[in-house]
């Protein structure tokens, strides 16, 4: 599920929410319940480069990322 960022037009609260691509559910502001939202433009996170090596990943073809959800063991190099 993609993660989207919204700003509520009513209370100007900015929040992120996971949006299912299979089920259409109206997104509402968690602070005021407002339905008038502006979806913000998200940019991909830049990959990090360490000592001239490419960004780490969890696919198995690079050093482990060290994220809690990563199933690979070891510290990123």
Gaussian input, Z-matrix of N, CA and C with variables (Angstrom, degrees):
# hf/3-21g

backbone

0 1
 N
 C     1     B1
 C     2     B2     1     A1
 N     3     B3     2     A2     1     D1
 C     4     B4     3     A3     2     D2
 C     5     B5     4     A4     3     D3
 N     6     B6     5     A5     4     D4
 C     7     B7     6     A6     5     D5
 C     8     B8     7     A7     6     D6
 N     9     B9     8     A8     7     D7
 C    10    B10     9     A9     8     D8
 C    11    B11    10    A10     9     D9
 N    12    B12    11    A11    10    D10
 C    13    B13    12    A12    11    D11
 C    14    B14    13    A13    12    D12
 N    15    B15    14    A14    13    D13
 C    16    B16    15    A15    14    D14
 C    17    B17    16    A16    15    D15
 N    18    B18    17    A17    16    D16
 C    19    B19    18    A18    17    D17
 C    20    B20    19    A19    18    D18
 N    21    B21    20    A20    19    D19
 C    22    B22    21    A21    20    D20
 C    23    B23    22    A22    21    D21
 N    24    B24    23    A23    22    D22
 C    25    B25    24    A24    23    D23
 C    26    B26    25    A25    24    D24
 N    27    B27    26    A26    25    D25
 C    28    B28    27    A27    26    D26
 C    29    B29    28    A28    27    D27
 N    30    B30    29    A29    28    D28
 C    31    B31    30    A30    29    D29
 C    32    B32    31    A31    30    D30
 N    33    B33    32    A32    31    D31
 C    34    B34    33    A33    32    D32
 C    35    B35    34    A34    33    D33
 N    36    B36    35    A35    34    D34
 C    37    B37    36    A36    35    D35
 C    38    B38    37    A37    36    D36
 N    39    B39    38    A38    37    D37
 C    40    B40    39    A39    38    D38
 C    41    B41    40    A40    39    D39
 N    42    B42    41    A41    40    D40
 C    43    B43    42    A42    41    D41
 C    44    B44    43    A43    42    D42
 N    45    B45    44    A44    43    D43
 C    46    B46    45    A45    44    D44
 C    47    B47    46    A46    45    D45
 N    48    B48    47    A47    46    D46
 C    49    B49    48    A48    47    D47
 C    50    B50    49    A49    48    D48
 N    51    B51    50    A50    49    D49
 C    52    B52    51    A51    50    D50
 C    53    B53    52    A52    51    D51
 N    54    B54    53    A53    52    D52
 C    55    B55    54    A54    53    D53
 C    56    B56    55    A55    54    D54
 N    57    B57    56    A56    55    D55
 C    58    B58    57    A57    56    D56
 C    59    B59    58    A58    57    D57
 N    60    B60    59    A59    58    D58
 C    61    B61    60    A60    59    D59
 C    62    B62    61    A61    60    D60
 N    63    B63    62    A62    61    D61
 C    64    B64    63    A63    62    D62
 C    65    B65    64    A64    63    D63
 N    66    B66    65    A65    64    D64
 C    67    B67    66    A66    65    D65
 C    68    B68    67    A67    66    D66
 N    69    B69    68    A68    67    D67
 C    70    B70    69    A69    68    D68
 C    71    B71    70    A70    69    D69
 N    72    B72    71    A71    70    D70
 C    73    B73    72    A72    71    D71
 C    74    B74    73    A73    72    D72
 N    75    B75    74    A74    73    D73
 C    76    B76    75    A75    74    D74
 C    77    B77    76    A76    75    D75
 N    78    B78    77    A77    76    D76
 C    79    B79    78    A78    77    D77
 C    80    B80    79    A79    78    D78
 N    81    B81    80    A80    79    D79
 C    82    B82    81    A81    80    D80
 C    83    B83    82    A82    81    D81
 N    84    B84    83    A83    82    D82
 C    85    B85    84    A84    83    D83
 C    86    B86    85    A85    84    D84
 N    87    B87    86    A86    85    D85
 C    88    B88    87    A87    86    D86
 C    89    B89    88    A88    87    D87
 N    90    B90    89    A89    88    D88
 C    91    B91    90    A90    89    D89
 C    92    B92    91    A91    90    D90
 N    93    B93    92    A92    91    D91
 C    94    B94    93    A93    92    D92
 C    95    B95    94    A94    93    D93
 N    96    B96    95    A95    94    D94
 C    97    B97    96    A96    95    D95
 C    98    B98    97    A97    96    D96
 N    99    B99    98    A98    97    D97
 C   100   B100    99    A99    98    D98
 C   101   B101   100   A100    99    D99
 N   102   B102   101   A101   100   D100
 C   103   B103   102   A102   101   D101
 C   104   B104   103   A103   102   D102
 N   105   B105   104   A104   103   D103
 C   106   B106   105   A105   104   D104
 C   107   B107   106   A106   105   D105
 N   108   B108   107   A107   106   D106
 C   109   B109   108   A108   107   D107
 C   110   B110   109   A109   108   D108
 N   111   B111   110   A110   109   D109
 C   112   B112   111   A111   110   D110
 C   113   B113   112   A112   111   D111
 N   114   B114   113   A113   112   D112
 C   115   B115   114   A114   113   D113
 C   116   B116   115   A115   114   D114
 N   117   B117   116   A116   115   D115
 C   118   B118   117   A117   116   D116
 C   119   B119   118   A118   117   D117
 N   120   B120   119   A119   118   D118
 C   121   B121   120   A120   119   D119
 C   122   B122   121   A121   120   D120
 N   123   B123   122   A122   121   D121
 C   124   B124   123   A123   122   D122
 C   125   B125   124   A124   123   D123
 N   126   B126   125   A125   124   D124
 C   127   B127   126   A126   125   D125
 C   128   B128   127   A127   126   D126
 N   129   B129   128   A128   127   D127
 C   130   B130   129   A129   128   D128
 C   131   B131   130   A130   129   D129
 N   132   B132   131   A131   130   D130
 C   133   B133   132   A132   131   D131
 C   134   B134   133   A133   132   D132
 N   135   B135   134   A134   133   D133
 C   136   B136   135   A135   134   D134
 C   137   B137   136   A136   135   D135
 N   138   B138   137   A137   136   D136
 C   139   B139   138   A138   137   D137
 C   140   B140   139   A139   138   D138
 N   141   B141   140   A140   139   D139
 C   142   B142   141   A141   140   D140
 C   143   B143   142   A142   141   D141
 N   144   B144   143   A143   142   D142
 C   145   B145   144   A144   143   D143
 C   146   B146   145   A145   144   D144
 N   147   B147   146   A146   145   D145
 C   148   B148   147   A147   146   D146
 C   149   B149   148   A148   147   D147
 N   150   B150   149   A149   148   D148
 C   151   B151   150   A150   149   D149
 C   152   B152   151   A151   150   D150
 N   153   B153   152   A152   151   D151
 C   154   B154   153   A153   152   D152
 C   155   B155   154   A154   153   D153
 N   156   B156   155   A155   154   D154
 C   157   B157   156   A156   155   D155
 C   158   B158   157   A157   156   D156
 N   159   B159   158   A158   157   D157
 C   160   B160   159   A159   158   D158
 C   161   B161   160   A160   159   D159
 N   162   B162   161   A161   160   D160
 C   163   B163   162   A162   161   D161
 C   164   B164   163   A163   162   D162
 N   165   B165   164   A164   163   D163
 C   166   B166   165   A165   164   D164
 C   167   B167   166   A166   165   D165
 N   168   B168   167   A167   166   D166
 C   169   B169   168   A168   167   D167
 C   170   B170   169   A169   168   D168
 N   171   B171   170   A170   169   D169
 C   172   B172   171   A171   170   D170
 C   173   B173   172   A172   171   D171
 N   174   B174   173   A173   172   D172
 C   175   B175   174   A174   173   D173
 C   176   B176   175   A175   174   D174
 N   177   B177   176   A176   175   D175
 C   178   B178   177   A177   176   D176
 C   179   B179   178   A178   177   D177
 N   180   B180   179   A179   178   D178
 C   181   B181   180   A180   179   D179
 C   182   B182   181   A181   180   D180
 N   183   B183   182   A182   181   D181
 C   184   B184   183   A183   182   D182
 C   185   B185   184   A184   183   D183
 N   186   B186   185   A185   184   D184
 C   187   B187   186   A186   185   D185
 C   188   B188   187   A187   186   D186
 N   189   B189   188   A188   187   D187
 C   190   B190   189   A189   188   D188
 C   191   B191   190   A190   189   D189
 N   192   B192   191   A191   190   D190
 C   193   B193   192   A192   191   D191
 C   194   B194   193   A193   192   D192
 N   195   B195   194   A194   193   D193
 C   196   B196   195   A195   194   D194
 C   197   B197   196   A196   195   D195
 N   198   B198   197   A197   196   D196
 C   199   B199   198   A198   197   D197
 C   200   B200   199   A199   198   D198
 N   201   B201   200   A200   199   D199
 C   202   B202   201   A201   200   D200
 C   203   B203   202   A202   201   D201
 N   204   B204   203   A203   202   D202
 C   205   B205   204   A204   203   D203
 C   206   B206   205   A205   204   D204
 N   207   B207   206   A206   205   D205
 C   208   B208   207   A207   206   D206
 C   209   B209   208   A208   207   D207
 N   210   B210   209   A209   208   D208
 C   211   B211   210   A210   209   D209
 C   212   B212   211   A211   210   D210
 N   213   B213   212   A212   211   D211
 C   214   B214   213   A213   212   D212
 C   215   B215   214   A214   213   D213
 N   216   B216   215   A215   214   D214
 C   217   B217   216   A216   215   D215
 C   218   B218   217   A217   216   D216
 N   219   B219   218   A218   217   D217
 C   220   B220   219   A219   218   D218
 C   221   B221   220   A220   219   D219
 N   222   B222   221   A221   220   D220
 C   223   B223   222   A222   221   D221
 C   224   B224   223   A223   222   D222
 N   225   B225   224   A224   223   D223
 C   226   B226   225   A225   224   D224
 C   227   B227   226   A226   225   D225
 N   228   B228   227   A227   226   D226
 C   229   B229   228   A228   227   D227
 C   230   B230   229   A229   228   D228

   B1=1.4481
   B2=1.5270
   B3=1.3058
   B4=1.4614
   B5=1.5246
   B6=1.3145
   B7=1.4567
   B8=1.5261
   B9=1.3360
   B10=1.4555
   B11=1.5190
   B12=1.3291
   B13=1.4542
   B14=1.5293
   B15=1.3315
   B16=1.4611
   B17=1.5191
   B18=1.3357
   B19=1.4581
   B20=1.5228
   B21=1.3321
   B22=1.4594
   B23=1.5233
   B24=1.3267
   B25=1.4661
   B26=1.5360
   B27=1.3314
   B28=1.4591
   B29=1.5272
   B30=1.3466
   B31=1.4707
   B32=1.5338
   B33=1.3243
   B34=1.4684
   B35=1.5305
   B36=1.3261
   B37=1.4718
   B38=1.5297
   B39=1.3277
   B40=1.4597
   B41=1.5150
   B42=1.3320
   B43=1.4600
   B44=1.5189
   B45=1.3267
   B46=1.4623
   B47=1.5203
   B48=1.3102
   B49=1.4610
   B50=1.5254
   B51=1.3203
   B52=1.4615
   B53=1.5152
   B54=1.3209
   B55=1.4608
   B56=1.5173
   B57=1.3230
   B58=1.4592
   B59=1.5174
   B60=1.3153
   B61=1.4635
   B62=1.5245
   B63=1.3244
   B64=1.4725
   B65=1.5199
   B66=1.3281
   B67=1.4570
   B68=1.5216
   B69=1.3244
   B70=1.4564
   B71=1.5237
   B72=1.3244
   B73=1.4568
   B74=1.5219
   B75=1.3252
   B76=1.4566
   B77=1.5266
   B78=1.3120
   B79=1.4554
   B80=1.5236
   B81=1.3381
   B82=1.4657
   B83=1.5202
   B84=1.3123
   B85=1.4533
   B86=1.5325
   B87=1.3279
   B88=1.4617
   B89=1.5276
   B90=1.3249
   B91=1.4621
   B92=1.5346
   B93=1.3411
   B94=1.4681
   B95=1.5282
   B96=1.3379
   B97=1.4572
   B98=1.5168
   B99=1.3156
   B100=1.4641
   B101=1.5193
   B102=1.3313
   B103=1.4621
   B104=1.5243
   B105=1.3311
   B106=1.4611
   B107=1.5251
   B108=1.3242
   B109=1.4614
   B110=1.5199
   B111=1.3097
   B112=1.4564
   B113=1.5175
   B114=1.3313
   B115=1.4626
   B116=1.5168
   B117=1.3282
   B118=1.4483
   B119=1.5155
   B120=1.3069
   B121=1.4593
   B122=1.5154
   B123=1.3114
   B124=1.4545
   B125=1.5162
   B126=1.3009
   B127=1.4560
   B128=1.5177
   B129=1.3193
   B130=1.4654
   B131=1.5214
   B132=1.3126
   B133=1.4635
   B134=1.5245
   B135=1.3235
   B136=1.4639
   B137=1.5206
   B138=1.3063
   B139=1.4586
   B140=1.5168
   B141=1.2994
   B142=1.4643
   B143=1.5216
   B144=1.2813
   B145=1.4593
   B146=1.5200
   B147=1.3223
   B148=1.4540
   B149=1.5168
   B150=1.2928
   B151=1.4620
   B152=1.5258
   B153=1.3276
   B154=1.4513
   B155=1.5186
   B156=1.3402
   B157=1.4713
   B158=1.5229
   B159=1.3326
   B160=1.4619
   B161=1.5239
   B162=1.3281
   B163=1.4594
   B164=1.5230
   B165=1.3153
   B166=1.4629
   B167=1.5162
   B168=1.3162
   B169=1.4521
   B170=1.5192
   B171=1.2990
   B172=1.4615
   B173=1.5247
   B174=1.3248
   B175=1.4614
   B176=1.5143
   B177=1.3057
   B178=1.4476
   B179=1.5087
   B180=1.3292
   B181=1.4497
   B182=1.5249
   B183=1.3180
   B184=1.4583
   B185=1.5134
   B186=1.3067
   B187=1.4551
   B188=1.5298
   B189=1.3498
   B190=1.4624
   B191=1.5220
   B192=1.3239
   B193=1.4577
   B194=1.5238
   B195=1.3244
   B196=1.4486
   B197=1.5163
   B198=1.3313
   B199=1.4612
   B200=1.5251
   B201=1.3447
   B202=1.4622
   B203=1.5256
   B204=1.3552
   B205=1.4539
   B206=1.5226
   B207=1.3143
   B208=1.4635
   B209=1.5245
   B210=1.2966
   B211=1.4540
   B212=1.5122
   B213=1.3181
   B214=1.4646
   B215=1.5162
   B216=1.2849
   B217=1.4630
   B218=1.5124
   B219=1.3170
   B220=1.4660
   B221=1.5108
   B222=1.2980
   B223=1.4530
   B224=1.5261
   B225=1.3431
   B226=1.4666
   B227=1.5302
   B228=1.3220
   B229=1.4641
   B230=1.4924
   A1=109.22
   A2=116.40
   A3=119.13
   A4=111.65
   A5=114.50
   A6=122.58
   A7=107.92
   A8=116.66
   A9=121.50
   A10=110.06
   A11=116.30
   A12=122.15
   A13=108.35
   A14=115.68
   A15=121.85
   A16=110.26
   A17=116.16
   A18=123.33
   A19=107.07
   A20=115.05
   A21=121.07
   A22=109.26
   A23=117.04
   A24=121.13
   A25=111.31
   A26=117.31
   A27=120.97
   A28=112.15
   A29=116.95
   A30=120.19
   A31=113.08
   A32=117.43
   A33=124.12
   A34=113.68
   A35=116.82
   A36=121.75
   A37=108.63
   A38=117.36
   A39=122.49
   A40=108.26
   A41=116.89
   A42=121.57
   A43=110.41
   A44=115.58
   A45=122.65
   A46=108.55
   A47=116.31
   A48=120.72
   A49=109.93
   A50=115.46
   A51=121.04
   A52=107.65
   A53=116.65
   A54=121.47
   A55=108.51
   A56=115.48
   A57=121.02
   A58=110.15
   A59=116.24
   A60=120.18
   A61=110.94
   A62=117.41
   A63=121.60
   A64=112.74
   A65=117.38
   A66=121.45
   A67=108.53
   A68=117.01
   A69=120.77
   A70=108.61
   A71=116.16
   A72=122.51
   A73=107.36
   A74=116.77
   A75=120.52
   A76=109.63
   A77=116.91
   A78=122.24
   A79=107.61
   A80=115.95
   A81=121.35
   A82=109.20
   A83=116.36
   A84=122.23
   A85=109.23
   A86=118.79
   A87=120.40
   A88=112.99
   A89=117.29
   A90=120.22
   A91=111.93
   A92=117.30
   A93=119.63
   A94=113.22
   A95=117.74
   A96=121.01
   A97=113.87
   A98=116.98
   A99=121.58
   A100=112.46
   A101=115.41
   A102=120.72
   A103=112.58
   A104=118.05
   A105=121.10
   A106=108.25
   A107=115.39
   A108=121.77
   A109=110.59
   A110=115.46
   A111=121.84
   A112=107.28
   A113=116.31
   A114=119.94
   A115=108.09
   A116=116.50
   A117=121.65
   A118=110.35
   A119=116.27
   A120=121.29
   A121=108.52
   A122=116.20
   A123=120.99
   A124=111.25
   A125=115.19
   A126=121.03
   A127=109.14
   A128=118.29
   A129=119.38
   A130=110.25
   A131=114.60
   A132=119.64
   A133=109.26
   A134=117.52
   A135=119.15
   A136=110.47
   A137=116.51
   A138=120.42
   A139=109.94
   A140=116.11
   A141=118.10
   A142=109.88
   A143=115.46
   A144=121.51
   A145=107.52
   A146=115.96
   A147=121.27
   A148=108.89
   A149=117.02
   A150=122.84
   A151=111.75
   A152=116.78
   A153=121.58
   A154=114.63
   A155=117.97
   A156=121.47
   A157=108.76
   A158=118.05
   A159=120.42
   A160=111.40
   A161=115.30
   A162=121.65
   A163=110.70
   A164=114.96
   A165=119.99
   A166=109.13
   A167=116.86
   A168=120.76
   A169=110.22
   A170=116.45
   A171=122.23
   A172=112.42
   A173=117.77
   A174=120.11
   A175=111.94
   A176=118.13
   A177=120.46
   A178=113.88
   A179=119.38
   A180=120.59
   A181=111.92
   A182=117.00
   A183=122.47
   A184=108.97
   A185=118.14
   A186=119.38
   A187=110.55
   A188=118.11
   A189=119.76
   A190=111.09
   A191=115.92
   A192=120.35
   A193=112.69
   A194=118.15
   A195=121.06
   A196=113.60
   A197=118.52
   A198=121.16
   A199=109.69
   A200=118.02
   A201=120.88
   A202=113.10
   A203=117.99
   A204=120.65
   A205=112.94
   A206=116.99
   A207=120.63
   A208=109.57
   A209=117.13
   A210=121.08
   A211=114.06
   A212=117.11
   A213=120.36
   A214=110.59
   A215=117.25
   A216=122.93
   A217=110.36
   A218=115.40
   A219=120.92
   A220=111.88
   A221=115.86
   A222=123.11
   A223=110.13
   A224=117.76
   A225=118.14
   A226=109.81
   A227=115.06
   A228=119.38
   A229=111.35
   D1=134.33
   D2=178.38
   D3=-75.65
   D4=149.47
   D5=177.47
   D6=-100.47
   D7=122.59
   D8=-179.38
   D9=-115.93
   D10=150.18
   D11=177.33
   D12=-112.05
   D13=133.89
   D14=-178.39
   D15=-127.87
   D16=156.48
   D17=168.62
   D18=-123.83
   D19=129.85
   D20=-179.81
   D21=-78.15
   D22=131.70
   D23=178.97
   D24=-73.18
   D25=-24.99
   D26=-177.00
   D27=-77.78
   D28=-52.29
   D29=-174.83
   D30=-112.58
   D31=-1.75
   D32=179.19
   D33=63.72
   D34=21.07
   D35=176.02
   D36=-75.76
   D37=134.39
   D38=177.03
   D39=-106.20
   D40=132.57
   D41=-177.21
   D42=-148.92
   D43=162.52
   D44=176.29
   D45=-114.00
   D46=148.16
   D47=176.65
   D48=-150.56
   D49=147.63
   D50=174.31
   D51=-81.55
   D52=134.05
   D53=-178.20
   D54=-119.75
   D55=121.56
   D56=179.56
   D57=-71.26
   D58=139.88
   D59=175.92
   D60=-89.50
   D61=-11.38
   D62=-178.23
   D63=-94.22
   D64=-36.28
   D65=-176.34
   D66=-116.85
   D67=128.35
   D68=179.30
   D69=-87.91
   D70=112.19
   D71=177.71
   D72=-126.13
   D73=132.73
   D74=179.19
   D75=-66.76
   D76=133.16
   D77=178.39
   D78=-89.09
   D79=134.32
   D80=178.53
   D81=-128.21
   D82=153.94
   D83=178.86
   D84=-65.49
   D85=127.78
   D86=179.63
   D87=-71.36
   D88=-16.54
   D89=-177.75
   D90=-87.08
   D91=-47.48
   D92=-176.20
   D93=-118.18
   D94=-9.05
   D95=-179.03
   D96=82.20
   D97=5.14
   D98=-179.14
   D99=-64.91
   D100=146.99
   D101=-179.06
   D102=-106.43
   D103=-5.97
   D104=178.15
   D105=-87.61
   D106=99.96
   D107=-173.20
   D108=-123.87
   D109=149.30
   D110=170.77
   D111=-108.94
   D112=123.97
   D113=176.87
   D114=-81.61
   D115=125.80
   D116=-179.19
   D117=-83.16
   D118=153.63
   D119=179.49
   D120=-82.98
   D121=122.04
   D122=179.47
   D123=-97.11
   D124=145.11
   D125=176.97
   D126=-112.44
   D127=146.02
   D128=177.84
   D129=-66.08
   D130=146.59
   D131=177.73
   D132=-68.86
   D133=135.03
   D134=179.21
   D135=-70.84
   D136=144.11
   D137=175.36
   D138=-72.71
   D139=148.52
   D140=179.32
   D141=-97.25
   D142=147.04
   D143=179.54
   D144=-117.99
   D145=127.21
   D146=-179.17
   D147=-120.11
   D148=117.88
   D149=178.10
   D150=52.45
   D151=42.14
   D152=177.21
   D153=77.06
   D154=3.12
   D155=178.78
   D156=-93.28
   D157=153.68
   D158=-179.80
   D159=-68.39
   D160=169.54
   D161=179.72
   D162=-58.16
   D163=149.40
   D164=177.52
   D165=-74.85
   D166=160.74
   D167=178.22
   D168=-156.43
   D169=173.07
   D170=-178.01
   D171=-107.50
   D172=12.46
   D173=-179.15
   D174=-81.49
   D175=-13.79
   D176=179.35
   D177=102.67
   D178=-4.23
   D179=-178.50
   D180=-106.22
   D181=17.92
   D182=177.18
   D183=-152.45
   D184=178.38
   D185=178.42
   D186=-66.67
   D187=152.81
   D188=-179.90
   D189=-62.65
   D190=148.27
   D191=-175.64
   D192=-80.73
   D193=-23.05
   D194=179.80
   D195=84.72
   D196=1.93
   D197=178.82
   D198=-68.36
   D199=148.77
   D200=-178.18
   D201=-57.48
   D202=-32.61
   D203=-178.08
   D204=-85.51
   D205=-7.45
   D206=-179.39
   D207=-73.11
   D208=128.49
   D209=-179.25
   D210=-82.16
   D211=-5.60
   D212=-178.67
   D213=-86.28
   D214=142.76
   D215=-178.11
   D216=-92.84
   D217=157.90
   D218=176.40
   D219=109.60
   D220=166.66
   D221=179.28
   D222=-97.25
   D223=145.45
   D224=174.80
   D225=-64.24
   D226=143.57
   D227=-178.24
   D228=-97.51

